[in-house]
Amino acid sequence: DESSFSFEINSRPIFKDGKSEGNLRIANPPYNKYSIKVEIKLDDSGKTVFKSGEILPNHYIEYAKLTKRLKAGEYNATATINAYDTESGEYKGTSAAKLIISVES
């Protein structure tokens, strides 16, 4: 359906420490018509802590490092998911998901 797109993301990713990979589990399902790009920002500061490249339908990112090192703790964050036409690159829409990022040490 051209009027919608889907995605999956782990709402509670865990990172062993501020420089290790965490289980983000960002997926663009095979039935999606659009590619997606994901940006995760901390709710309190608005700082970007993760930015993906283009994720085509039927592709995923299981584990990834954050682009900003975080201290131990829990962080409220928002993932913004932008959808693009896979052929023309034309922007098609945005969705968002709330996350709680845990950094263990």
Summary of the structure (lengths in Angstrom):
residues: 105
radius of gyration: 13.8
end to end distance: 43.2
largest distance: 43.2
contacts: 301
relative contact order: 0.30
helix: 0%
strand: 50%
